[in-house]
Amino acid sequence: MTTNKKGSEIVEAAIVLPVLILSILSMLMLLIYEFSALTGQIDMHKKLTNDAVASKRTFHVLRETENASKDVSGIISIVLKKEIKAVCYEICEAKAMLLGEVISDG
């Protein structure tokens, strides 16, 4: 009795290769989503930092939230959502030092 190894290899490849290709594409889509969320977080950080530098307050806390979402469609359609929160503390060192001298003298 002879067995046909070429036929079994082709069937194996027909099963494994689509699964391998779909998993690689899924990882790429997830990587693109995470990159877009990271880019949004960087932009939010830059905005809060610029607002803190331009402020004249002695102490203030800036908070901001943003939603990053991406529609991933393929065999299954999924909407990936992520809430990005940022907090920035503004402190004017010169005013804080003057305030500290007033408190210690009083």
WOKA-V405997 format. One record per helix or strand of 3 or more residues. SS is the DSSP state (h for helix, s for strand). FROM is the first residue (numbers start at 1). TO is the last residue. If there is no record, write none. Layout:
BEGIN
SS & FROM & TO
SS & FROM & TO
END
This chain:
BEGIN
h & 5 & 54
s & 59 & 72
s & 78 & 91
h & 93 & 105
END
